[in-house]
Structure formats: C-alpha cells, structure tokens
C-alpha cells in the first residue's frame, strides 16, 4: 500500500493553501468546485504526498484540536525547520527524546497537529 492523498477539511481555503505552500513547501496542482457549496484544492510536495483541502459553506467551524491525527514529516535538519517556523511566526514545541529523535510540533490554521521529526 502506498500513500496517496490526505484530505483535510478547512475553514478558509485561501488561508490553508497559503499555509501548506509557505510552511510545508507544497505546490498547488489544481482547484475546482464540484458544486456550489464546496471548493477543493489539491497540493503536492516533492516526495509525492498529495493533500486535498476542502472548504464547504456548510461547515464553517472546523476545529481539529481534538483530533488524534498528526501529520508527521521526516526532515534532515530540524534546526533549520525550527528557524523557518520562528521566522514565519508560527509557535511550536520542540523536544528531544531519550533515543535521540528530535521533534517539532505545531498546528495548521484549522488546528490540525503537524510534526517534523529528525532521526539522529
């Protein structure tokens, strides 16, 4: 089984697209509206991961803070990522586990948890 698409419901397609593009280096593939109540944007990154952002006029109160789902990306240099988050002004928590794994955790505009991990 291979990864294909991660689907995320969003309150503001514009704000979320900007976040995933600027913070996580995703590129917009295409945007379309399957009906009058919904707009969908597909984004992808250099590893082949695809994200589908869905904005619906019927759901304007999306809050993923109670979700048990975290998007986690492996990186080679977490200090560089932490600096980028600082420069953009995104608050994050950073920890080092006893086994040497380094984590940085922060949240997207819809409060979905996102983590970066560096194996040492």
N, CA, C and O atoms as a printed pandas DataFrame, in Angstrom:
     atom_number atom_name residue_name chain_id  residue_number  x_coord  y_coord  z_coord
0              1         N          UNK        A               1    0.840   -1.176    0.000
1              2        CA          UNK        A               1    0.000    0.000    0.000
2              3         C          UNK        A               1    0.887    1.243    0.000
3              4         O          UNK        A               1    1.887    1.296    0.717
4              5         N          UNK        A               2    0.527    2.224   -0.792
5              6        CA          UNK        A               2    1.288    3.459   -0.847
6              7         C          UNK        A               2    0.427    4.622   -0.397
7              8         O          UNK        A               2   -0.800    4.583   -0.490
8              9         N          UNK        A               3    1.096    5.661    0.095
9             10        CA          UNK        A               3    0.369    6.871    0.446
10            11         C          UNK        A               3   -0.171    7.493   -0.831
11            12         O          UNK        A               3    0.432    7.366   -1.897
12            13         N          UNK        A               4   -1.311    8.168   -0.719
13            14        CA          UNK        A               4   -1.868    8.794   -1.895
14            15         C          UNK        A               4   -2.314   10.210   -1.571
15            16         O          UNK        A               4   -1.664   11.174   -1.976
16            17         N          UNK        A               5   -3.414   10.343   -0.847
17            18        CA          UNK        A               5   -3.952   11.675   -0.551
18            19         C          UNK        A               5   -4.345   11.758    0.912
19            20         O          UNK        A               5   -4.946   10.833    1.459
20            21         N          UNK        A               6   -4.003   12.872    1.540
21            22        CA          UNK        A               6   -4.501   13.217    2.863
22            23         C          UNK        A               6   -5.544   14.304    2.645
23            24         O          UNK        A               6   -5.248   15.338    2.046
24            25         N          UNK        A               7   -6.766   14.075    3.128
25            26        CA          UNK        A               7   -7.856   15.034    2.952
26            27         C          UNK        A               7   -8.068   15.788    4.244
27            28         O          UNK        A               7   -8.165   15.190    5.316
28            29         N          UNK        A               8   -8.141   17.131    4.137
29            30        CA          UNK        A               8   -8.300   17.981    5.315
30            31         C          UNK        A               8   -9.422   18.973    5.061
31            32         O          UNK        A               8   -9.376   19.740    4.099
32            33         N          UNK        A               9  -10.421   18.957    5.917
33            34        CA          UNK        A               9  -11.469   19.963    5.863
34            35         C          UNK        A               9  -10.933   21.267    6.437
35            36         O          UNK        A               9  -10.257   21.263    7.466
36            37         N          UNK        A              10  -11.234   22.388    5.774
37            38        CA          UNK        A              10  -10.684   23.679    6.199
38            39         C          UNK        A              10  -11.783   24.735    6.280
39            40         O          UNK        A              10  -12.816   24.633    5.619
40            41         N          UNK        A              11  -11.536   25.744    7.102
41            42        CA          UNK        A              11  -12.456   26.873    7.202
42            43         C          UNK        A              11  -12.212   27.881    6.090
43            44         O          UNK        A              11  -13.158   28.435    5.530
44            45         N          UNK        A              12  -10.953   28.118    5.774
45            46        CA          UNK        A              12  -10.587   29.081    4.738
46            47         C          UNK        A              12   -9.604   28.420    3.782
47            48         O          UNK        A              12   -8.459   28.149    4.144
48            49         N          UNK        A              13  -10.055   28.165    2.572
49            50        CA          UNK        A              13   -9.190   27.539    1.578
50            51         C          UNK        A              13   -7.988   28.423    1.276
51            52         O          UNK        A              13   -6.875   27.926    1.110
52            53         N          UNK        A              14   -8.209   29.720    1.204
53            54        CA          UNK        A              14   -7.117   30.650    0.909
54            55         C          UNK        A              14   -6.051   30.610    2.000
55            56         O          UNK        A              14   -4.862   30.500    1.699
56            57         N          UNK        A              15   -6.461   30.698    3.249
57            58        CA          UNK        A              15   -5.513   30.690    4.366
58            59         C          UNK        A              15   -4.773   29.350    4.461
59            60         O          UNK        A              15   -3.561   29.321    4.674
60            61         N          UNK        A              16   -5.495   28.258    4.305
61            62        CA          UNK        A              16   -4.877   26.935    4.409
62            63         C          UNK        A              16   -3.932   26.650    3.246
63            64         O          UNK        A              16   -2.864   26.071    3.441
64            65         N          UNK        A              17   -4.321   27.055    2.039
65            66        CA          UNK        A              17   -3.435   26.874    0.880
66            67         C          UNK        A              17   -2.145   27.651    1.074
67            68         O          UNK        A              17   -1.062   27.143    0.784
68            69         N          UNK        A              18   -2.254   28.871    1.559
69            70        CA          UNK        A              18   -1.061   29.687    1.827
70            71         C          UNK        A              18   -0.174   29.005    2.868
71            72         O          UNK        A              18    1.044   28.951    2.702
72            73         N          UNK        A              19   -0.774   28.485    3.938
73            74        CA          UNK        A              19   -0.019   27.812    4.996
74            75         C          UNK        A              19    0.741   26.608    4.453
75            76         O          UNK        A              19    1.949   26.493    4.660
76            77         N          UNK        A              20    0.041   25.706    3.758
77            78        CA          UNK        A              20    0.693   24.490    3.267
78            79         C          UNK        A              20    1.737   24.797    2.192
79            80         O          UNK        A              20    2.713   24.062    2.044
80            81         N          UNK        A              21    1.531   25.865    1.455
81            82        CA          UNK        A              21    2.512   26.268    0.433
82            83         C          UNK        A              21    3.743   26.897    1.067
83            84         O          UNK        A              21    4.868   26.511    0.752
84            85         N          UNK        A              22    3.541   27.858    1.955
85            86        CA          UNK        A              22    4.670   28.607    2.525
86            87         C          UNK        A              22    5.396   27.853    3.625
87            88         O          UNK        A              22    6.623   27.919    3.708
88            89         N          UNK        A              23    4.670   27.142    4.465
89            90        CA          UNK        A              23    5.306   26.474    5.614
90            91         C          UNK        A              23    5.828   25.091    5.243
91            92         O          UNK        A              23    6.922   24.709    5.659
92            93         N          UNK        A              24    5.056   24.340    4.462
93            94        CA          UNK        A              24    5.414   22.956    4.177
94            95         C          UNK        A              24    5.884   22.725    2.736
95            96         O          UNK        A              24    6.127   21.586    2.337
96            97         N          UNK        A              25    6.011   23.800    1.960
97            98        CA          UNK        A              25    6.538   23.730    0.591
98            99         C          UNK        A              25    5.709   22.856   -0.348
99           100         O          UNK        A              25    6.262   22.218   -1.244
100          101         N          UNK        A              26    4.395   22.820   -0.155
101          102        CA          UNK        A              26    3.511   22.149   -1.101
102          103         C          UNK        A              26    3.215   23.096   -2.251
103          104         O          UNK        A              26    3.224   24.315   -2.080
104          105         N          UNK        A              27    2.956   22.535   -3.415
105          106        CA          UNK        A              27    2.614   23.309   -4.608
106          107         C          UNK        A              27    1.173   22.999   -4.993
107          108         O          UNK        A              27    0.732   21.853   -4.913
108          109         N          UNK        A              28    0.451   24.023   -5.409
109          110        CA          UNK        A              28   -0.930   23.827   -5.839
110          111         C          UNK        A              28   -0.943   23.121   -7.194
111          112         O          UNK        A              28   -0.306   23.568   -8.148
112          113         N          UNK        A              29   -1.676   22.016   -7.259
113          114        CA          UNK        A              29   -1.840   21.293   -8.519
114          115         C          UNK        A              29   -3.061   21.813   -9.269
115          116         O          UNK        A              29   -2.978   22.170  -10.444
116          117         N          UNK        A              30   -4.189   21.851   -8.576
117          118        CA          UNK        A              30   -5.388   22.412   -9.193
118          119         C          UNK        A              30   -6.469   22.669   -8.139
119          120         O          UNK        A              30   -6.463   22.088   -7.054
120          121         N          UNK        A              31   -7.382   23.547   -8.495
121          122        CA          UNK        A              31   -8.515   23.899   -7.645
122          123         C          UNK        A              31   -9.778   23.794   -8.490
123          124         O          UNK        A              31   -9.795   24.200   -9.652
124          125         N          UNK        A              32  -10.823   23.249   -7.901
125          126        CA          UNK        A              32  -12.092   23.172   -8.615
126          127         C          UNK        A              32  -13.248   23.174   -7.622
127          128         O          UNK        A              32  -13.053   23.001   -6.419
128          129         N          UNK        A              33  -14.438   23.369   -8.140
129          130        CA          UNK        A              33  -15.640   23.393   -7.328
130          131         C          UNK        A              33  -16.619   22.353   -7.869
131          132         O          UNK        A              33  -17.211   22.558   -8.928
132          133         N          UNK        A              34  -16.798   21.231   -7.150
133          134        CA          UNK        A              34  -17.698   20.192   -7.644
134          135         C          UNK        A              34  -19.175   20.577   -7.544
135          136         O          UNK        A              34  -20.027   19.996   -8.215
136          137         N          UNK        A              35  -19.464   21.576   -6.687
137          138        CA          UNK        A              35  -20.833   22.075   -6.556
138          139         C          UNK        A              35  -20.784   23.479   -5.961
139          140         O          UNK        A              35  -19.703   23.992   -5.674
140          141         N          UNK        A              36  -21.930   24.093   -5.777
141          142        CA          UNK        A              36  -21.986   25.475   -5.294
142          143         C          UNK        A              36  -21.544   25.635   -3.846
143          144         O          UNK        A              36  -21.222   26.745   -3.421
144          145         N          UNK        A              37  -21.523   24.547   -3.081
145          146        CA          UNK        A              37  -21.202   24.613   -1.656
146          147         C          UNK        A              37  -19.766   24.244   -1.315
147          148         O          UNK        A              37  -19.368   24.329   -0.154
148          149         N          UNK        A              38  -18.979   23.833   -2.313
149          150        CA          UNK        A              38  -17.660   23.276   -1.994
150          151         C          UNK        A              38  -16.598   23.731   -2.992
151          152         O          UNK        A              38  -16.852   23.864   -4.190
152          153         N          UNK        A              39  -15.381   23.968   -2.448
153          154        CA          UNK        A              39  -14.209   24.240   -3.277
154          155         C          UNK        A              39  -13.092   23.328   -2.772
155          156         O          UNK        A              39  -12.898   23.177   -1.566
156          157         N          UNK        A              40  -12.366   22.729   -3.700
157          158        CA          UNK        A              40  -11.313   21.777   -3.361
158          159         C          UNK        A              40  -10.013   22.199   -4.036
159          160         O          UNK        A              40   -9.996   22.545   -5.217
160          161         N          UNK        A              41   -8.923   22.166   -3.267
161          162        CA          UNK        A              41   -7.589   22.403   -3.825
162          163         C          UNK        A              41   -6.725   21.184   -3.547
163          164         O          UNK        A              41   -6.674   20.687   -2.422
164          165         N          UNK        A              42   -6.048   20.710   -4.586
165          166        CA          UNK        A              42   -5.080   19.629   -4.443
166          167         C          UNK        A              42   -3.684   20.231   -4.470
167          168         O          UNK        A              42   -3.362   21.049   -5.332
168          169         N          UNK        A              43   -2.856   19.813   -3.506
169          170        CA          UNK        A              43   -1.467   20.240   -3.436
170          171         C          UNK        A              43   -0.588   19.005   -3.378
171          172         O          UNK        A              43   -1.044   17.935   -2.975
172          173         N          UNK        A              44    0.674   19.145   -3.781
173          174        CA          UNK        A              44    1.621   18.034   -3.678
174          175         C          UNK        A              44    2.987   18.565   -3.291
175          176         O          UNK        A              44    3.290   19.744   -3.471
176          177         N          UNK        A              45    3.812   17.665   -2.752
177          178        CA          UNK        A              45    5.186   18.052   -2.428
178          179         C          UNK        A              45    6.164   17.177   -3.204
179          180         O          UNK        A              45    5.759   16.301   -3.969
180          181         N          UNK        A              46    7.445   17.422   -3.002
181          182        CA          UNK        A              46    8.488   16.737   -3.778
182          183         C          UNK        A              46    8.587   15.250   -3.450
183          184         O          UNK        A              46    9.200   14.504   -4.214
184          185         N          UNK        A              47    8.007   14.796   -2.344
185          186        CA          UNK        A              47    8.053   13.372   -2.006
186          187         C          UNK        A              47    6.885   12.600   -2.599
187          188         O          UNK        A              47    6.817   11.377   -2.475
188          189         N          UNK        A              48    5.964   13.311   -3.245
189          190        CA          UNK        A              48    4.807   12.655   -3.840
190          191         C          UNK        A              48    3.581   12.626   -2.949
191          192         O          UNK        A              48    2.566   12.038   -3.322
192          193         N          UNK        A              49    3.649   13.248   -1.779
193          194        CA          UNK        A              49    2.470   13.306   -0.913
194          195         C          UNK        A              49    1.499   14.333   -1.466
195          196         O          UNK        A              49    1.896   15.438   -1.833
196          197         N          UNK        A              50    0.234   13.969   -1.524
197          198        CA          UNK        A              50   -0.822   14.857   -2.004
198          199         C          UNK        A              50   -1.738   15.226   -0.855
199          200         O          UNK        A              50   -2.097   14.381   -0.035
200          201         N          UNK        A              51   -2.111   16.486   -0.802
201          202        CA          UNK        A              51   -3.064   16.963    0.194
202          203         C          UNK        A              51   -4.253   17.553   -0.542
203          204         O          UNK        A              51   -4.104   18.322   -1.491
204          205         N          UNK        A              52   -5.437   17.173   -0.079
205          206        CA          UNK        A              52   -6.689   17.694   -0.612
206          207         C          UNK        A              52   -7.307   18.575    0.474
207          208         O          UNK        A              52   -7.683   18.085    1.539
208          209         N          UNK        A              53   -7.408   19.861    0.200
209          210        CA          UNK        A              53   -8.043   20.793    1.124
210          211         C          UNK        A              53   -9.464   21.042    0.648
211          212         O          UNK        A              53   -9.681   21.389   -0.513
212          213         N          UNK        A              54  -10.437   20.866    1.541
213          214        CA          UNK        A              54  -11.842   21.031    1.170
214          215         C          UNK        A              54  -12.479   22.104    2.042
215          216         O          UNK        A              54  -12.484   22.012    3.269
216          217         N          UNK        A              55  -13.016   23.123    1.378
217          218        CA          UNK        A              55  -13.786   24.159    2.068
218          219         C          UNK        A              55  -15.247   23.982    1.677
219          220         O          UNK        A              55  -15.583   23.919    0.495
220          221         N          UNK        A              56  -16.111   23.904    2.690
221          222        CA          UNK        A              56  -17.537   23.731    2.453
222          223         C          UNK        A              56  -18.299   24.853    3.133
223          224         O          UNK        A              56  -18.036   25.169    4.293
224          225         N          UNK        A              57  -19.232   25.451    2.431
225          226        CA          UNK        A              57  -20.060   26.508    3.019
226          227         C          UNK        A              57  -20.938   25.958    4.134
227          228         O          UNK        A              57  -21.405   26.716    4.984
228          229         N          UNK        A              58  -21.166   24.659    4.141
229          230        CA          UNK        A              58  -21.993   24.028    5.171
230          231         C          UNK        A              58  -21.224   23.750    6.455
231          232         O          UNK        A              58  -21.831   23.526    7.502
232          233         N          UNK        A              59  -19.885   23.762    6.387
233          234        CA          UNK        A              59  -19.057   23.530    7.584
234          235         C          UNK        A              59  -18.063   24.674    7.721
235          236         O          UNK        A              59  -17.025   24.684    7.059
236          237         N          UNK        A              60  -18.375   25.619    8.564
237          238        CA          UNK        A              60  -17.514   26.793    8.725
238          239         C          UNK        A              60  -16.857   26.847   10.095
239          240         O          UNK        A              60  -16.244   27.854   10.447
240          241         N          UNK        A              61  -16.978   25.784   10.867
241          242        CA          UNK        A              61  -16.450   25.777   12.234
242          243         C          UNK        A              61  -15.488   24.620   12.465
243          244         O          UNK        A              61  -15.506   24.005   13.531
244          245         N          UNK        A              62  -14.656   24.321   11.488
245          246        CA          UNK        A              62  -13.742   23.183   11.600
246          247         C          UNK        A              62  -12.669   23.482   12.633
247          248         O          UNK        A              62  -11.992   24.508   12.570
248          249         N          UNK        A              63  -12.526   22.569   13.582
249          250        CA          UNK        A              63  -11.529   22.681   14.650
250          251         C          UNK        A              63  -10.988   21.278   14.900
251          252         O          UNK        A              63  -11.671   20.440   15.488
252          253         N          UNK        A              64   -9.773   21.028   14.459
253          254        CA          UNK        A              64   -9.160   19.705   14.589
254          255         C          UNK        A              64   -8.370   19.530   15.883
255          256         O          UNK        A              64   -7.616   18.566   16.013
256          257         N          UNK        A              65   -8.529   20.440   16.840
257          258        CA          UNK        A              65   -7.718   20.371   18.058
258          259         C          UNK        A              65   -8.005   19.123   18.888
259          260         O          UNK        A              65   -7.161   18.723   19.690
260          261         N          UNK        A              66   -9.150   18.507   18.723
261          262        CA          UNK        A              66   -9.467   17.276   19.455
262          263         C          UNK        A              66   -9.163   16.017   18.647
263          264         O          UNK        A              66   -9.454   14.906   19.089
264          265         N          UNK        A              67   -8.580   16.192   17.470
265          266        CA          UNK        A              67   -8.265   15.055   16.623
266          267         C          UNK        A              67   -7.051   14.307   17.160
267          268         O          UNK        A              67   -6.143   14.904   17.739
268          269         N          UNK        A              68   -7.050   13.003   16.961
269          270        CA          UNK        A              68   -5.881   12.211   17.350
270          271         C          UNK        A              68   -4.928   12.022   16.178
271          272         O          UNK        A              68   -3.980   11.241   16.266
272          273         N          UNK        A              69   -5.175   12.732   15.084
273          274        CA          UNK        A              69   -4.349   12.610   13.890
274          275         C          UNK        A              69   -3.284   13.702   13.866
275          276         O          UNK        A              69   -3.569   14.869   14.137
276          277         N          UNK        A              70   -2.062   13.312   13.541
277          278        CA          UNK        A              70   -0.954   14.241   13.358
278          279         C          UNK        A              70   -0.286   13.938   12.026
279          280         O          UNK        A              70    0.029   12.782   11.739
280          281         N          UNK        A              71   -0.067   14.956   11.214
281          282        CA          UNK        A              71    0.735   14.784   10.002
282          283         C          UNK        A              71    2.189   14.904   10.425
283          284         O          UNK        A              71    2.573   15.915   11.012
284          285         N          UNK        A              72    2.999   13.903   10.144
285          286        CA          UNK        A              72    4.399   13.922   10.547
286          287         C          UNK        A              72    5.292   13.774    9.324
287          288         O          UNK        A              72    5.096   12.890    8.489
288          289         N          UNK        A              73    6.278   14.663    9.240
289          290        CA          UNK        A              73    7.214   14.674    8.127
290          291         C          UNK        A              73    8.622   14.459    8.662
291          292         O          UNK        A              73    9.024   15.102    9.632
292          293         N          UNK        A              74    9.369   13.566    8.039
293          294        CA          UNK        A              74   10.758   13.351    8.414
294          295         C          UNK        A              74   11.620   14.384    7.697
295          296         O          UNK        A              74   11.458   14.617    6.499
296          297         N          UNK        A              75   12.533   14.999    8.438
297          298        CA          UNK        A              75   13.424   16.012    7.879
298          299         C          UNK        A              75   14.863   15.673    8.232
299          300         O          UNK        A              75   15.127   14.887    9.142
300          301         N          UNK        A              76   15.796   16.282    7.492
301          302        CA          UNK        A              76   17.217   16.036    7.732
302          303         C          UNK        A              76   17.804   17.018    8.737
303          304         O          UNK        A              76   18.780   16.697    9.415
304          305         N          UNK        A              77   17.220   18.215    8.842
305          306        CA          UNK        A              77   17.780   19.250    9.707
306          307         C          UNK        A              77   16.648   19.991   10.408
307          308         O          UNK        A              77   16.100   20.955    9.874
308          309         N          UNK        A              78   16.305   19.537   11.599
309          310        CA          UNK        A              78   15.162   20.124   12.301
310          311         C          UNK        A              78   15.453   21.541   12.790
311          312         O          UNK        A              78   14.533   22.344   12.940
312          313         N          UNK        A              79   16.734   21.857   13.040
313          314        CA          UNK        A              79   17.063   23.224   13.468
314          315         C          UNK        A              79   16.722   24.234   12.377
315          316         O          UNK        A              79   16.267   25.342   12.664
316          317         N          UNK        A              80   16.945   23.840   11.123
317          318        CA          UNK        A              80   16.606   24.701   10.001
318          319         C          UNK        A              80   15.079   24.908    9.933
319          320         O          UNK        A              80   14.608   26.013    9.661
320          321         N          UNK        A              81   14.330   23.853   10.180
321          322        CA          UNK        A              81   12.863   23.937   10.199
322          323         C          UNK        A              81   12.408   24.827   11.347
323          324         O          UNK        A              81   11.534   25.675   11.169
324          325         N          UNK        A              82   12.999   24.639   12.527
325          326        CA          UNK        A              82   12.632   25.462   13.681
326          327         C          UNK        A              82   12.898   26.938   13.399
327          328         O          UNK        A              82   12.108   27.795   13.794
328          329         N          UNK        A              83   13.993   27.239   12.724
329          330        CA          UNK        A              83   14.305   28.629   12.376
330          331         C          UNK        A              83   13.253   29.186   11.421
331          332         O          UNK        A              83   12.813   30.326   11.566
332          333         N          UNK        A              84   12.855   28.371   10.444
333          334        CA          UNK        A              84   11.821   28.797    9.496
334          335         C          UNK        A              84   10.515   29.091   10.226
335          336         O          UNK        A              84    9.870   30.103    9.954
336          337         N          UNK        A              85   10.116   28.214   11.155
337          338        CA          UNK        A              85    8.890   28.441   11.927
338          339         C          UNK        A              85    8.995   29.723   12.739
339          340         O          UNK        A              85    8.037   30.493   12.814
340          341         N          UNK        A              86   10.158   29.955   13.347
341          342        CA          UNK        A              86   10.384   31.202   14.089
342          343         C          UNK        A              86   10.266   32.416   13.177
343          344         O          UNK        A              86    9.606   33.396   13.522
344          345         N          UNK        A              87   10.906   32.349   12.012
345          346        CA          UNK        A              87   10.892   33.471   11.070
346          347         C          UNK        A              87    9.487   33.800   10.598
347          348         O          UNK        A              87    9.146   34.971   10.432
348          349         N          UNK        A              88    8.664   32.773   10.380
349          350        CA          UNK        A              88    7.294   32.977    9.918
350          351         C          UNK        A              88    6.381   33.395   11.076
351          352         O          UNK        A              88    5.314   33.968   10.853
352          353         N          UNK        A              89    6.798   33.111   12.298
353          354        CA          UNK        A              89    5.993   33.463   13.465
354          355         C          UNK        A              89    5.004   32.390   13.885
355          356         O          UNK        A              89    3.965   32.689   14.473
356          357         N          UNK        A              90    5.330   31.142   13.583
357          358        CA          UNK        A              90    4.466   30.031   13.978
358          359         C          UNK        A              90    4.978   29.441   15.283
359          360         O          UNK        A              90    6.113   28.969   15.343
360          361         N          UNK        A              91    4.148   29.461   16.339
361          362        CA          UNK        A              91    4.580   28.861   17.604
362          363         C          UNK        A              91    4.686   27.338   17.474
363          364         O          UNK        A              91    3.881   26.703   16.792
364          365         N          UNK        A              92    5.683   26.772   18.134
365          366        CA          UNK        A              92    5.882   25.331   18.079
366          367         C          UNK        A              92    6.524   24.851   19.361
367          368         O          UNK        A              92    7.141   25.624   20.094
368          369         N          UNK        A              93    6.370   23.556   19.622
369          370        CA          UNK        A              93    7.045   22.892   20.733
370          371         C          UNK        A              93    8.128   22.016   20.134
371          372         O          UNK        A              93    7.932   21.392   19.092
372          373         N          UNK        A              94    9.276   21.975   20.805
373          374        CA          UNK        A              94   10.385   21.181   20.312
374          375         C          UNK        A              94   10.900   20.313   21.449
375          376         O          UNK        A              94   11.139   20.799   22.554
376          377         N          UNK        A              95   11.070   19.020   21.171
377          378        CA          UNK        A              95   11.585   18.109   22.194
378          379         C          UNK        A              95   12.602   17.157   21.571
379          380         O          UNK        A              95   12.606   16.923   20.362
380          381         N          UNK        A              96   13.462   16.617   22.428
381          382        CA          UNK        A              96   14.390   15.557   22.036
382          383         C          UNK        A              96   14.092   14.367   22.939
383          384         O          UNK        A              96   14.131   14.483   24.164
384          385         N          UNK        A              97   13.798   13.233   22.335
385          386        CA          UNK        A              97   13.505   12.029   23.103
386          387         C          UNK        A              97   14.799   11.370   23.566
387          388         O          UNK        A              97   15.859   11.621   22.993
388          389         N          UNK        A              98   14.725   10.528   24.600
389          390        CA          UNK        A              98   15.931    9.849   25.091
390          391         C          UNK        A              98   16.665    9.048   24.009
391          392         O          UNK        A              98   17.880    8.869   24.093
392          393         N          UNK        A              99   15.938    8.567   22.999
393          394        CA          UNK        A              99   16.594    7.791   21.933
394          395         C          UNK        A              99   17.226    8.680   20.863
395          396         O          UNK        A              99   17.781    8.177   19.886
396          397         N          UNK        A             100   17.143   10.015   21.046
397          398        CA          UNK        A             100   17.788   10.942   20.137
398          399         C          UNK        A             100   16.883   11.554   19.077
399          400         O          UNK        A             100   17.296   12.478   18.375
400          401         N          UNK        A             101   15.651   11.054   18.949
401          402        CA          UNK        A             101   14.729   11.648   17.985
402          403         C          UNK        A             101   14.404   13.081   18.390
403          404         O          UNK        A             101   14.142   13.367   19.558
404          405         N          UNK        A             102   14.426   13.970   17.411
405          406        CA          UNK        A             102   14.091   15.371   17.649
406          407         C          UNK        A             102   12.749   15.660   16.984
407          408         O          UNK        A             102   12.541   15.319   15.820
408          409         N          UNK        A             103   11.841   16.288   17.728
409          410        CA          UNK        A             103   10.514   16.613   17.220
410          411         C          UNK        A             103   10.240   18.102   17.322
411          412         O          UNK        A             103   10.693   18.764   18.256
412          413         N          UNK        A             104    9.501   18.622   16.361
413          414        CA          UNK        A             104    8.909   19.956   16.446
414          415         C          UNK        A             104    7.442   19.780   16.101
415          416         O          UNK        A             104    7.113   19.156   15.092
416          417         N          UNK        A             105    6.551   20.326   16.931
417          418        CA          UNK        A             105    5.111   20.181   16.703
418          419         C          UNK        A             105    4.468   21.555   16.688
419          420         O          UNK        A             105    4.787   22.419   17.504
420          421         N          UNK        A             106    3.546   21.742   15.735
421          422        CA          UNK        A             106    2.815   22.995   15.611
422          423         C          UNK        A             106    1.461   22.674   14.982
423          424         O          UNK        A             106    1.139   21.504   14.777
424          425         N          UNK        A             107    0.670   23.693   14.674
425          426        CA          UNK        A             107   -0.690   23.469   14.193
426          427         C          UNK        A             107   -0.986   24.285   12.943
427          428         O          UNK        A             107   -0.506   25.407   12.783
428          429         N          UNK        A             108   -1.791   23.691   12.058
429          430        CA          UNK        A             108   -2.210   24.408   10.858
430          431         C          UNK        A             108   -3.350   25.369   11.234
431          432         O          UNK        A             108   -3.774   25.374   12.390
432          433         N          UNK        A             109   -3.852   26.175   10.305
433          434        CA          UNK        A             109   -4.907   27.139   10.637
434          435         C          UNK        A             109   -6.195   26.509   11.163
435          436         O          UNK        A             109   -7.011   27.198   11.775
436          437         N          UNK        A             110   -6.389   25.213   10.933
437          438        CA          UNK        A             110   -7.588   24.523   11.408
438          439         C          UNK        A             110   -7.300   23.644   12.618
439          440         O          UNK        A             110   -8.083   22.765   12.976
440          441         N          UNK        A             111   -6.151   23.910   13.237
441          442        CA          UNK        A             111   -5.703   23.252   14.463
442          443         C          UNK        A             111   -5.392   21.770   14.297
443          444         O          UNK        A             111   -5.499   20.996   15.248
444          445         N          UNK        A             112   -5.003   21.376   13.078
445          446        CA          UNK        A             112   -4.517   20.023   12.854
446          447         C          UNK        A             112   -3.046   19.990   13.250
447          448         O          UNK        A             112   -2.261   20.832   12.813
448          449         N          UNK        A             113   -2.674   19.011   14.082
449          450        CA          UNK        A             113   -1.286   18.901   14.540
450          451         C          UNK        A             113   -0.376   18.452   13.403
451          452         O          UNK        A             113   -0.704   17.544   12.639
452          453         N          UNK        A             114    0.772   19.112   13.316
453          454        CA          UNK        A             114    1.798   18.760   12.336
454          455         C          UNK        A             114    3.121   18.638   13.076
455          456         O          UNK        A             114    3.453   19.476   13.914
456          457         N          UNK        A             115    3.866   17.602   12.766
457          458        CA          UNK        A             115    5.158   17.389   13.410
458          459         C          UNK        A             115    6.243   17.202   12.357
459          460         O          UNK        A             115    6.005   16.683   11.267
460          461         N          UNK        A             116    7.437   17.643   12.721
461          462        CA          UNK        A             116    8.639   17.302   11.983
462          463         C          UNK        A             116    9.469   16.436   12.907
463          464         O          UNK        A             116    9.517   16.675   14.113
464          465         N          UNK        A             117   10.124   15.429   12.346
465          466        CA          UNK        A             117   10.979   14.558   13.143
466          467         C          UNK        A             117   12.315   14.411   12.409
467          468         O          UNK        A             117   12.369   14.259   11.189
468          469         N          UNK        A             118   13.384   14.462   13.199
469          470        CA          UNK        A             118   14.730   14.208   12.683
470          471         C          UNK        A             118   15.310   13.033   13.444
471          472         O          UNK        A             118   15.410   13.061   14.670
472          473         N          UNK        A             119   15.691   11.997   12.706
473          474        CA          UNK        A             119   16.364   10.852   13.321
474          475         C          UNK        A             119   17.839   11.185   13.417
475          476         O          UNK        A             119   18.445   11.681   12.467
476          477         N          UNK        A             120   18.405   10.904   14.579
477          478        CA          UNK        A             120   19.810   11.213   14.792
478          479         C          UNK        A             120   20.626    9.934   14.798
479          480         O          UNK        A             120   21.845    9.980   14.965
